[in-house]
Amino acid sequence: MSVCYIILFALLFFIINVFIIQILWNYVVPCVFGVRPITFLQALALYILASLLFGRFIGLEALSLFSASTPYRANFSTFTP
């Protein structure tokens, strides 16, 4: 039963990320560049394109970026203001 919940959560997380991309695009880009708003399928294609260009799915990379197991944490701790 827990595998079903994990799959359902991952699917829900993926769909929410696509909606966030669509909402942000439709809020910012038409005002700045004068282009048309995009549909859900176009936002899905944009999400997949970005994941291919940057190597991972955007949402999963953002979740693990500042975890304790990543080497980024040690690098960020040495920065001074």
Z-matrix of the N, CA and C atoms (Angstrom, degrees):
N
C 1 1.432
C 2 1.525 1 111.68
N 3 1.332 2 118.54 1 -34.25
C 4 1.456 3 120.53 2 -177.22
C 5 1.532 4 111.89 3 -69.42
N 6 1.327 5 117.52 4 -28.94
C 7 1.464 6 120.13 5 177.21
C 8 1.516 7 110.17 6 -65.67
N 9 1.311 8 116.88 7 -37.63
C 10 1.466 9 120.37 8 177.17
C 11 1.520 10 111.18 9 -63.31
N 12 1.322 11 116.24 10 -40.44
C 13 1.463 12 119.67 11 178.04
C 14 1.520 13 111.76 12 -66.21
N 15 1.302 14 117.64 13 -37.71
C 16 1.462 15 121.15 14 178.56
C 17 1.520 16 110.60 15 -65.59
N 18 1.324 17 116.61 16 -43.73
C 19 1.469 18 120.78 17 178.47
C 20 1.516 19 110.31 18 -65.09
N 21 1.324 20 116.79 19 -42.30
C 22 1.456 21 120.69 20 178.62
C 23 1.522 22 111.28 21 -63.68
N 24 1.341 23 117.29 22 -42.75
C 25 1.456 24 121.42 23 178.22
C 26 1.532 25 111.27 24 -63.77
N 27 1.332 26 117.63 25 -42.01
C 28 1.464 27 120.90 26 179.25
C 29 1.522 28 110.96 27 -64.51
N 30 1.315 29 117.38 28 -40.92
C 31 1.457 30 121.10 29 178.39
C 32 1.524 31 110.94 30 -65.83
N 33 1.312 32 116.18 31 -43.11
C 34 1.459 33 120.77 32 177.88
C 35 1.532 34 111.20 33 -63.91
N 36 1.326 35 117.07 34 -41.63
C 37 1.457 36 121.83 35 177.34
C 38 1.529 37 110.98 36 -61.58
N 39 1.326 38 116.81 37 -41.76
C 40 1.466 39 122.28 38 178.84
C 41 1.522 40 110.66 39 -63.33
N 42 1.333 41 117.28 40 -46.54
C 43 1.461 42 121.16 41 -178.84
C 44 1.525 43 110.79 42 -65.41
N 45 1.318 44 117.55 43 -39.85
C 46 1.469 45 120.17 44 178.21
C 47 1.523 46 110.87 45 -64.34
N 48 1.332 47 117.89 46 -38.74
C 49 1.466 48 120.48 47 177.17
C 50 1.525 49 111.26 48 -62.60
N 51 1.323 50 117.28 49 -40.59
C 52 1.466 51 120.35 50 178.96
C 53 1.519 52 110.15 51 -65.35
N 54 1.339 53 117.79 52 -42.01
C 55 1.467 54 120.16 53 177.28
C 56 1.524 55 111.65 54 -63.29
N 57 1.313 56 117.66 55 -37.46
C 58 1.464 57 120.57 56 178.12
C 59 1.524 58 110.46 57 -63.96
N 60 1.327 59 116.95 58 -42.72
C 61 1.467 60 120.27 59 176.99
C 62 1.518 61 110.40 60 -61.63
N 63 1.329 62 116.80 61 -43.48
C 64 1.461 63 120.38 62 -179.61
C 65 1.524 64 111.30 63 -63.57
N 66 1.312 65 116.92 64 -45.01
C 67 1.469 66 120.38 65 -178.31
C 68 1.528 67 110.91 66 -65.70
N 69 1.329 68 117.22 67 -45.15
C 70 1.464 69 120.01 68 179.55
C 71 1.523 70 111.61 69 -64.36
N 72 1.324 71 116.61 70 -42.50
C 73 1.466 72 120.39 71 178.76
C 74 1.527 73 109.68 72 -61.19
N 75 1.337 74 116.55 73 -48.50
C 76 1.462 75 120.25 74 -176.25
C 77 1.524 76 112.27 75 -69.41
N 78 1.317 77 117.70 76 -20.45
C 79 1.460 78 120.42 77 177.92
C 80 1.526 79 111.86 78 -85.51
N 81 1.337 80 117.55 79 -40.17
C 82 1.460 81 120.79 80 -171.46
C 83 1.526 82 112.90 81 -96.40
N 84 1.304 83 117.68 82 -53.65
C 85 1.461 84 121.38 83 -167.79
C 86 1.531 85 113.68 84 -65.29
N 87 1.340 86 121.21 85 -43.45
C 88 1.469 87 117.89 86 178.29
C 89 1.522 88 113.69 87 -61.64
N 90 1.324 89 117.48 88 -34.01
C 91 1.474 90 119.84 89 179.26
C 92 1.531 91 111.42 90 -71.42
N 93 1.321 92 116.87 91 -38.64
C 94 1.459 93 120.51 92 -174.71
C 95 1.525 94 111.72 93 -81.93
N 96 1.333 95 117.14 94 -46.32
C 97 1.461 96 120.73 95 -173.39
C 98 1.521 97 114.21 96 -106.94
N 99 1.311 98 118.70 97 -8.47
C 100 1.452 99 121.59 98 178.16
C 101 1.519 100 114.38 99 73.34
N 102 1.323 101 117.98 100 30.00
C 103 1.467 102 121.33 101 177.63
C 104 1.524 103 109.25 102 -99.43
N 105 1.339 104 115.19 103 169.46
C 106 1.459 105 120.66 104 -178.67
C 107 1.528 106 111.03 105 -76.60
N 108 1.322 107 117.99 106 153.56
C 109 1.468 108 121.28 107 172.63
C 110 1.529 109 110.69 108 -65.29
N 111 1.328 110 116.84 109 156.57
C 112 1.457 111 121.29 110 -178.26
C 113 1.525 112 110.28 111 -104.14
N 114 1.332 113 115.19 112 160.53
C 115 1.454 114 122.30 113 178.29
C 116 1.525 115 109.56 114 -92.44
N 117 1.338 116 116.17 115 177.08
C 118 1.459 117 120.39 116 178.88
C 119 1.525 118 110.75 117 -63.02
N 120 1.329 119 118.10 118 -41.58
C 121 1.463 120 120.71 119 -179.38
C 122 1.526 121 111.91 120 -66.61
N 123 1.308 122 117.67 121 -35.46
C 124 1.456 123 120.28 122 175.62
C 125 1.522 124 110.89 123 -68.96
N 126 1.326 125 117.55 124 -36.63
C 127 1.462 126 120.70 125 175.83
C 128 1.521 127 110.56 126 -66.51
N 129 1.328 128 117.22 127 -37.11
C 130 1.459 129 121.40 128 176.13
C 131 1.523 130 110.38 129 -62.89
N 132 1.325 131 116.99 130 -43.76
C 133 1.462 132 120.68 131 177.94
C 134 1.527 133 111.04 132 -64.07
N 135 1.314 134 117.38 133 -38.76
C 136 1.462 135 121.37 134 177.68
C 137 1.525 136 110.91 135 -65.40
N 138 1.318 137 117.25 136 -39.29
C 139 1.464 138 122.42 137 177.79
C 140 1.523 139 110.78 138 -63.97
N 141 1.321 140 116.77 139 -44.67
C 142 1.470 141 120.93 140 178.86
C 143 1.518 142 110.69 141 -66.14
N 144 1.329 143 117.70 142 -41.71
C 145 1.464 144 121.25 143 178.04
C 146 1.527 145 111.18 144 -61.37
N 147 1.324 146 116.67 145 -43.86
C 148 1.466 147 119.88 146 179.15
C 149 1.524 148 110.96 147 -65.21
N 150 1.327 149 117.27 148 -36.96
C 151 1.464 150 119.30 149 178.83
C 152 1.520 151 111.03 150 -68.60
N 153 1.311 152 117.33 151 -33.34
C 154 1.466 153 119.99 152 176.27
C 155 1.528 154 111.23 153 -70.85
N 156 1.321 155 116.95 154 -39.63
C 157 1.464 156 120.29 155 -178.61
C 158 1.519 157 112.14 156 -70.14
N 159 1.330 158 117.23 157 -37.75
C 160 1.458 159 120.91 158 -175.69
C 161 1.517 160 113.33 159 -100.38
N 162 1.314 161 118.74 160 0.77
C 163 1.453 162 122.07 161 170.29
C 164 1.504 163 117.42 162 91.83
N 165 1.309 164 119.03 163 -19.73
C 166 1.460 165 122.13 164 -179.76
C 167 1.515 166 108.86 165 -144.40
N 168 1.332 167 114.65 166 167.24
C 169 1.451 168 117.82 167 173.03
C 170 1.518 169 108.55 168 -69.03
N 171 1.306 170 116.21 169 135.87
C 172 1.450 171 122.44 170 -171.07
C 173 1.527 172 111.81 171 -59.73
N 174 1.307 173 117.56 172 -46.58
C 175 1.448 174 121.16 173 -176.14
C 176 1.512 175 112.75 174 -64.48
N 177 1.318 176 117.81 175 -41.63
C 178 1.451 177 120.43 176 -178.92
C 179 1.518 178 111.35 177 -69.98
N 180 1.310 179 118.29 178 -34.27
C 181 1.465 180 121.56 179 177.19
C 182 1.524 181 110.18 180 -67.89
N 183 1.308 182 117.05 181 -40.10
C 184 1.457 183 120.18 182 -179.37
C 185 1.525 184 111.27 183 -66.79
N 186 1.324 185 116.84 184 -33.50
C 187 1.460 186 119.57 185 179.70
C 188 1.520 187 111.65 186 -69.92
N 189 1.321 188 118.23 187 -33.89
C 190 1.458 189 120.44 188 -174.79
C 191 1.530 190 113.42 189 -97.77
N 192 1.316 191 118.73 190 0.81
C 193 1.459 192 121.57 191 -173.83
C 194 1.525 193 112.28 192 -64.54
N 195 1.306 194 118.06 193 -43.02
C 196 1.453 195 120.52 194 -175.13
C 197 1.527 196 112.97 195 -106.96
N 198 1.317 197 117.97 196 20.49
C 199 1.459 198 118.86 197 177.76
C 200 1.529 199 109.48 198 -73.52
N 201 1.304 200 115.81 199 164.18
C 202 1.467 201 120.45 200 -174.66
C 203 1.517 202 112.50 201 -68.88
N 204 1.325 203 118.32 202 -20.84
C 205 1.458 204 120.28 203 -175.59
C 206 1.526 205 113.28 204 -86.85
N 207 1.313 206 119.28 205 -4.46
C 208 1.451 207 120.98 206 -178.61
C 209 1.520 208 110.93 207 -91.93
N 210 1.334 209 117.61 208 148.57
C 211 1.467 210 119.83 209 179.05
C 212 1.530 211 112.95 210 -71.23
N 213 1.343 212 117.76 211 -13.00
C 214 1.461 213 120.25 212 -179.80
C 215 1.525 214 111.49 213 -63.94
N 216 1.316 215 116.54 214 -33.85
C 217 1.465 216 120.17 215 -177.24
C 218 1.527 217 111.10 216 -60.75
N 219 1.320 218 117.28 217 -41.63
C 220 1.462 219 120.32 218 179.58
C 221 1.531 220 110.54 219 -66.98
N 222 1.310 221 117.30 220 -37.48
C 223 1.465 222 120.25 221 179.41
C 224 1.524 223 111.59 222 -67.92
N 225 1.341 224 117.35 223 -40.40
C 226 1.457 225 120.80 224 -178.53
C 227 1.524 226 111.56 225 -70.45
N 228 1.306 227 117.96 226 -27.00
C 229 1.466 228 119.40 227 -178.88
C 230 1.527 229 112.49 228 -71.96
N 231 1.325 230 118.24 229 -18.06
C 232 1.465 231 121.22 230 -179.86
C 233 1.517 232 112.98 231 -88.06
N 234 1.342 233 118.43 232 -8.47
C 235 1.451 234 120.64 233 -179.51
C 236 1.521 235 110.94 234 -71.72
N 237 1.314 236 115.61 235 143.20
C 238 1.457 237 120.46 236 176.32
C 239 1.526 238 108.62 237 -114.77
N 240 1.330 239 116.75 238 149.14
C 241 1.468 240 118.86 239 -179.38
C 242 1.508 241 113.84 240 -73.71
